[in-house]
Amino acid sequence: MTWQTKCLTCLIVTLSGILLPSSALAWSFALSPPEIEIDNLSPGEVTEFNFTIHNKDNISHVFILTAHNPEETQLRQGRTELPDSKWVSFPPQVEVQADSKLEVPVKVAIPPEQKWADKNWEIWLGVKPKDNNLLLVNYYIRILVSTSRGTKSGLHTGLILGIIIGVVLVSYAIYYYWRKVKYS
């Protein structure tokens, strides 16, 4: 094969790749908001939020949702990965109609143990199209979770114990006063 034939073959392949329609088309969807911040969530408490998938394509698409712990180098400063991705619940997949948007509900539930108090975690919620015939694009929503110092159940227990002690002291004072009046 001569160098002219090689150049002509290379030119034909290059022009074919540029001019012929490609089978790898990019997806046209977006997520909002890109980040969710949950502050002062007490262990044992559940919070809910929604995020939106915008389908900008002219046909409906099914999207798969997954929880993803990012690499340590990708975490925000002062945060660690969420200990258990099962603490975040959401539908495994959703269908978004053409040229529309869909709000997707998400719940975050931290177990009630005190060891989960005063922590700063991060987890990502991945969204990707189910159809993989096209160029696959993964988008992530960053979920930042900060827990408060004490559990709600601990606060309730202390309040109940304080009320019981108060009732006992008031009862004793009334009994003491009644007894003093009776024997005076």
Phi and psi in degrees as GROMACS dihedral restraints (atoms count N, CA, C in turn):
[ dihedral_restraints ]
;  ai    aj    ak    al  type     phi  dphi    fc
    3     4     5     6     1   -82.3    20    10
    4     5     6     7     1   165.5    20    10
    6     7     8     9     1   -67.1    20    10
    7     8     9    10     1   -29.1    20    10
    9    10    11    12     1   -67.7    20    10
   10    11    12    13     1   -39.1    20    10
   12    13    14    15     1   -66.8    20    10
   13    14    15    16     1   -41.3    20    10
   15    16    17    18     1   -62.6    20    10
   16    17    18    19     1   -43.5    20    10
   18    19    20    21     1   -65.3    20    10
   19    20    21    22     1   -41.4    20    10
   21    22    23    24     1   -65.1    20    10
   22    23    24    25     1   -41.5    20    10
   24    25    26    27     1   -63.0    20    10
   25    26    27    28     1   -44.6    20    10
   27    28    29    30     1   -62.9    20    10
   28    29    30    31     1   -40.9    20    10
   30    31    32    33     1   -65.4    20    10
   31    32    33    34     1   -41.5    20    10
   33    34    35    36     1   -64.9    20    10
   34    35    36    37     1   -44.5    20    10
   36    37    38    39     1   -63.3    20    10
   37    38    39    40     1   -43.1    20    10
   39    40    41    42     1   -64.7    20    10
   40    41    42    43     1   -47.2    20    10
   42    43    44    45     1   -65.6    20    10
   43    44    45    46     1   -36.5    20    10
   45    46    47    48     1   -62.8    20    10
   46    47    48    49     1   -42.4    20    10
   48    49    50    51     1   -65.4    20    10
   49    50    51    52     1   -32.2    20    10
   51    52    53    54     1   -81.8    20    10
   52    53    54    55     1   -43.9    20    10
   54    55    56    57     1   -85.8    20    10
   55    56    57    58     1   -30.4    20    10
   57    58    59    60     1   -80.3    20    10
   58    59    60    61     1   146.3    20    10
   60    61    62    63     1   -62.4    20    10
   61    62    63    64     1   140.1    20    10
   63    64    65    66     1   -89.4    20    10
   64    65    66    67     1   145.1    20    10
   66    67    68    69     1   -81.7    20    10
   67    68    69    70     1   -12.8    20    10
   69    70    71    72     1   -99.2    20    10
   70    71    72    73     1    93.7    20    10
   72    73    74    75     1  -100.6    20    10
   73    74    75    76     1   144.7    20    10
   75    76    77    78     1   -78.8    20    10
   76    77    78    79     1   150.3    20    10
   78    79    80    81     1   -79.0    20    10
   79    80    81    82     1   153.1    20    10
   81    82    83    84     1  -122.2    20    10
   82    83    84    85     1    80.4    20    10
   84    85    86    87     1  -145.8    20    10
   85    86    87    88     1   160.6    20    10
   87    88    89    90     1  -144.3    20    10
   88    89    90    91     1   161.1    20    10
   90    91    92    93     1  -120.7    20    10
   91    92    93    94     1   146.1    20    10
   93    94    95    96     1  -148.1    20    10
   94    95    96    97     1   142.8    20    10
   96    97    98    99     1   -76.4    20    10
   97    98    99   100     1   161.9    20    10
   99   100   101   102     1   -77.0    20    10
  100   101   102   103     1   -13.1    20    10
  102   103   104   105     1  -146.8    20    10
  103   104   105   106     1   138.4    20    10
  105   106   107   108     1  -120.8    20    10
  106   107   108   109     1   128.6    20    10
  108   109   110   111     1  -115.5    20    10
  109   110   111   112     1   123.9    20    10
  111   112   113   114     1  -116.4    20    10
  112   113   114   115     1   114.7    20    10
  114   115   116   117     1  -110.3    20    10
  115   116   117   118     1   150.9    20    10
  117   118   119   120     1    54.6    20    10
  118   119   120   121     1    40.2    20    10
  120   121   122   123     1   -82.1    20    10
  121   122   123   124     1   119.0    20    10
  123   124   125   126     1   -77.3    20    10
  124   125   126   127     1   141.3    20    10
  126   127   128   129     1   -55.7    20    10
  127   128   129   130     1   134.0    20    10
  129   130   131   132     1    96.2    20    10
  130   131   132   133     1    -8.3    20    10
  132   133   134   135     1   -98.5    20    10
  133   134   135   136     1   155.6    20    10
  135   136   137   138     1  -121.2    20    10
  136   137   138   139     1   137.5    20    10
  138   139   140   141     1  -127.2    20    10
  139   140   141   142     1   154.1    20    10
  141   142   143   144     1  -128.5    20    10
  142   143   144   145     1   149.5    20    10
  144   145   146   147     1  -152.2    20    10
  145   146   147   148     1   168.0    20    10
  147   148   149   150     1  -121.9    20    10
  148   149   150   151     1   148.2    20    10
  150   151   152   153     1  -126.7    20    10
  151   152   153   154     1   164.1    20    10
  153   154   155   156     1  -118.1    20    10
  154   155   156   157     1   133.8    20    10
  156   157   158   159     1  -102.9    20    10
  157   158   159   160     1   123.0    20    10
  159   160   161   162     1  -102.2    20    10
  160   161   162   163     1   114.3    20    10
  162   163   164   165     1   -95.2    20    10
  163   164   165   166     1   108.6    20    10
  165   166   167   168     1   -94.9    20    10
  166   167   168   169     1     5.3    20    10
  168   169   170   171     1   -85.8    20    10
  169   170   171   172     1   164.5    20    10
  171   172   173   174     1   -91.4    20    10
  172   173   174   175     1     9.7    20    10
  174   175   176   177     1  -133.4    20    10
  175   176   177   178     1   157.0    20    10
  177   178   179   180     1   -75.5    20    10
  178   179   180   181     1   153.9    20    10
  180   181   182   183     1  -137.9    20    10
  181   182   183   184     1   148.8    20    10
  183   184   185   186     1   -98.8    20    10
  184   185   186   187     1   132.9    20    10
  186   187   188   189     1  -116.3    20    10
  187   188   189   190     1   139.6    20    10
  189   190   191   192     1   -98.7    20    10
  190   191   192   193     1   134.3    20    10
  192   193   194   195     1  -112.7    20    10
  193   194   195   196     1   135.0    20    10
  195   196   197   198     1  -141.5    20    10
  196   197   198   199     1   151.5    20    10
  198   199   200   201     1   -89.5    20    10
  199   200   201   202     1   141.4    20    10
  201   202   203   204     1  -139.6    20    10
  202   203   204   205     1   123.8    20    10
  204   205   206   207     1   -86.8    20    10
  205   206   207   208     1   118.0    20    10
  207   208   209   210     1   -70.8    20    10
  208   209   210   211     1   161.9    20    10
  210   211   212   213     1   -65.1    20    10
  211   212   213   214     1   155.2    20    10
  213   214   215   216     1   -57.0    20    10
  214   215   216   217     1   -33.8    20    10
  216   217   218   219     1   -71.5    20    10
  217   218   219   220     1   -17.8    20    10
  219   220   221   222     1   -97.0    20    10
  220   221   222   223     1    -6.6    20    10
  222   223   224   225     1   -72.7    20    10
  223   224   225   226     1   149.2    20    10
  225   226   227   228     1   -66.0    20    10
  226   227   228   229     1   151.9    20    10
  228   229   230   231     1   -60.5    20    10
  229   230   231   232     1   133.5    20    10
  231   232   233   234     1    84.3    20    10
  232   233   234   235     1     6.7    20    10
  234   235   236   237     1  -118.1    20    10
  235   236   237   238     1   152.8    20    10
  237   238   239   240     1  -123.1    20    10
  238   239   240   241     1   169.1    20    10
  240   241   242   243     1   -72.6    20    10
  241   242   243   244     1   148.9    20    10
  243   244   245   246     1   -60.2    20    10
  244   245   246   247     1   129.3    20    10
  246   247   248   249     1   -57.7    20    10
  247   248   249   250     1   -32.0    20    10
  249   250   251   252     1  -143.6    20    10
  250   251   252   253     1   117.3    20    10
  252   253   254   255     1   -67.3    20    10
  253   254   255   256     1   -15.2    20    10
  255   256   257   258     1   -71.2    20    10
  256   257   258   259     1   -10.6    20    10
  258   259   260   261     1   -71.7    20    10
  259   260   261   262     1   -15.4    20    10
  261   262   263   264     1  -109.1    20    10
  262   263   264   265     1   121.6    20    10
  264   265   266   267     1  -120.8    20    10
  265   266   267   268     1   144.4    20    10
  267   268   269   270     1  -164.2    20    10
  268   269   270   271     1   164.0    20    10
  270   271   272   273     1   -67.3    20    10
  271   272   273   274     1   142.6    20    10
  273   274   275   276     1   -69.4    20    10
  274   275   276   277     1   -26.3    20    10
  276   277   278   279     1  -155.1    20    10
  277   278   279   280     1   153.2    20    10
  279   280   281   282     1  -139.5    20    10
  280   281   282   283     1   152.8    20    10
  282   283   284   285     1  -109.2    20    10
  283   284   285   286     1   130.9    20    10
  285   286   287   288     1  -116.2    20    10
  286   287   288   289     1   124.5    20    10
  288   289   290   291     1   -66.6    20    10
  289   290   291   292     1   163.6    20    10
  291   292   293   294     1   -60.4    20    10
  292   293   294   295     1   141.2    20    10
  294   295   296   297     1    47.1    20    10
  295   296   297   298     1    45.9    20    10
  297   298   299   300     1  -146.2    20    10
  298   299   300   301     1  -177.0    20    10
  300   301   302   303     1  -134.5    20    10
  301   302   303   304     1   159.0    20    10
  303   304   305   306     1  -138.6    20    10
  304   305   306   307     1   131.2    20    10
  306   307   308   309     1   -86.7    20    10
  307   308   309   310     1   129.0    20    10
  309   310   311   312     1  -110.1    20    10
  310   311   312   313     1   123.6    20    10
  312   313   314   315     1   -79.7    20    10
  313   314   315   316     1   140.7    20    10
  315   316   317   318     1  -134.8    20    10
  316   317   318   319     1   137.8    20    10
  318   319   320   321     1  -117.7    20    10
  319   320   321   322     1   141.2    20    10
  321   322   323   324     1  -122.2    20    10
  322   323   324   325     1   121.9    20    10
  324   325   326   327     1  -126.9    20    10
  325   326   327   328     1   118.5    20    10
  327   328   329   330     1   -97.0    20    10
  328   329   330   331     1   132.4    20    10
  330   331   332   333     1   -58.7    20    10
  331   332   333   334     1   155.2    20    10
  333   334   335   336     1   -76.9    20    10
  334   335   336   337     1     0.6    20    10
  336   337   338   339     1   -68.7    20    10
  337   338   339   340     1   142.3    20    10
  339   340   341   342     1   -63.2    20    10
  340   341   342   343     1   -24.1    20    10
  342   343   344   345     1   -64.4    20    10
  343   344   345   346     1   -15.5    20    10
  345   346   347   348     1   -93.4    20    10
  346   347   348   349     1     2.2    20    10
  348   349   350   351     1   -77.3    20    10
  349   350   351   352     1   151.4    20    10
  351   352   353   354     1    57.5    20    10
  352   353   354   355     1    49.5    20    10
  354   355   356   357     1  -122.0    20    10
  355   356   357   358     1   156.8    20    10
  357   358   359   360     1  -128.6    20    10
  358   359   360   361     1   112.9    20    10
  360   361   362   363     1  -120.2    20    10
  361   362   363   364     1   167.4    20    10
  363   364   365   366     1  -144.9    20    10
  364   365   366   367     1   138.8    20    10
  366   367   368   369     1  -145.0    20    10
  367   368   369   370     1   151.6    20    10
  369   370   371   372     1  -111.7    20    10
  370   371   372   373     1   141.5    20    10
  372   373   374   375     1  -103.9    20    10
  373   374   375   376     1   113.8    20    10
  375   376   377   378     1   -90.1    20    10
  376   377   378   379     1   138.8    20    10
  378   379   380   381     1  -130.1    20    10
  379   380   381   382     1   123.8    20    10
  381   382   383   384     1  -142.1    20    10
  382   383   384   385     1   151.9    20    10
  384   385   386   387     1   -67.5    20    10
  385   386   387   388     1   142.9    20    10
  387   388   389   390     1   -71.5    20    10
  388   389   390   391     1   -38.8    20    10
  390   391   392   393     1   -70.9    20    10
  391   392   393   394     1   121.5    20    10
  393   394   395   396     1  -107.9    20    10
  394   395   396   397     1    20.8    20    10
  396   397   398   399     1   -73.9    20    10
  397   398   399   400     1   -21.8    20    10
  399   400   401   402     1  -105.5    20    10
  400   401   402   403     1   173.8    20    10
  402   403   404   405     1   -57.9    20    10
  403   404   405   406     1   121.8    20    10
  405   406   407   408     1   -84.9    20    10
  406   407   408   409     1   126.0    20    10
  408   409   410   411     1  -120.0    20    10
  409   410   411   412     1   128.1    20    10
  411   412   413   414     1  -106.1    20    10
  412   413   414   415     1   131.4    20    10
  414   415   416   417     1  -114.7    20    10
  415   416   417   418     1   151.3    20    10
  417   418   419   420     1  -129.7    20    10
  418   419   420   421     1   142.7    20    10
  420   421   422   423     1  -106.6    20    10
  421   422   423   424     1   127.7    20    10
  423   424   425   426     1   -85.8    20    10
  424   425   426   427     1   122.5    20    10
  426   427   428   429     1  -110.2    20    10
  427   428   429   430     1   118.1    20    10
  429   430   431   432     1  -107.9    20    10
  430   431   432   433     1   120.3    20    10
  432   433   434   435     1  -119.2    20    10
  433   434   435   436     1   127.1    20    10
  435   436   437   438     1  -122.5    20    10
  436   437   438   439     1   129.1    20    10
  438   439   440   441     1   -97.8    20    10
  439   440   441   442     1   154.7    20    10
  441   442   443   444     1   -80.0    20    10
  442   443   444   445     1   173.6    20    10
  444   445   446   447     1   -70.4    20    10
  445   446   447   448     1   -34.3    20    10
  447   448   449   450     1  -125.5    20    10
  448   449   450   451     1   159.6    20    10
  450   451   452   453     1   -83.8    20    10
  451   452   453   454     1   151.8    20    10
  453   454   455   456     1   -63.0    20    10
  454   455   456   457     1   -39.6    20    10
  456   457   458   459     1   -65.1    20    10
  457   458   459   460     1   -34.5    20    10
  459   460   461   462     1   -65.3    20    10
  460   461   462   463     1   -38.5    20    10
  462   463   464   465     1   -66.7    20    10
  463   464   465   466     1   -41.6    20    10
  465   466   467   468     1   -66.0    20    10
  466   467   468   469     1   -40.6    20    10
  468   469   470   471     1   -62.8    20    10
  469   470   471   472     1   -43.9    20    10
  471   472   473   474     1   -63.7    20    10
  472   473   474   475     1   -40.8    20    10
  474   475   476   477     1   -64.4    20    10
  475   476   477   478     1   -45.5    20    10
  477   478   479   480     1   -63.8    20    10
  478   479   480   481     1   -43.4    20    10
  480   481   482   483     1   -62.5    20    10
  481   482   483   484     1   -40.7    20    10
  483   484   485   486     1   -62.5    20    10
  484   485   486   487     1   -40.8    20    10
  486   487   488   489     1   -65.4    20    10
  487   488   489   490     1   -42.9    20    10
  489   490   491   492     1   -62.1    20    10
  490   491   492   493     1   -45.6    20    10
  492   493   494   495     1   -63.0    20    10
  493   494   495   496     1   -40.2    20    10
  495   496   497   498     1   -62.4    20    10
  496   497   498   499     1   -43.8    20    10
  498   499   500   501     1   -63.9    20    10
  499   500   501   502     1   -41.3    20    10
  501   502   503   504     1   -63.3    20    10
  502   503   504   505     1   -44.3    20    10
  504   505   506   507     1   -65.4    20    10
  505   506   507   508     1   -42.9    20    10
  507   508   509   510     1   -64.8    20    10
  508   509   510   511     1   -41.7    20    10
  510   511   512   513     1   -61.5    20    10
  511   512   513   514     1   -42.6    20    10
  513   514   515   516     1   -64.7    20    10
  514   515   516   517     1   -40.5    20    10
  516   517   518   519     1   -64.0    20    10
  517   518   519   520     1   -42.3    20    10
  519   520   521   522     1   -64.5    20    10
  520   521   522   523     1   -45.4    20    10
  522   523   524   525     1   -60.3    20    10
  523   524   525   526     1   -45.9    20    10
  525   526   527   528     1   -61.2    20    10
  526   527   528   529     1   -46.2    20    10
  528   529   530   531     1   -63.5    20    10
  529   530   531   532     1   -44.2    20    10
  531   532   533   534     1   -61.0    20    10
  532   533   534   535     1   -43.6    20    10
  534   535   536   537     1   -65.6    20    10
  535   536   537   538     1   -39.0    20    10
  537   538   539   540     1   -66.1    20    10
  538   539   540   541     1   -41.4    20    10
  540   541   542   543     1   -67.9    20    10
  541   542   543   544     1   -41.3    20    10
  543   544   545   546     1   -64.3    20    10
  544   545   546   547     1   -38.9    20    10
  546   547   548   549     1   -99.7    20    10
  547   548   549   550     1    10.7    20    10
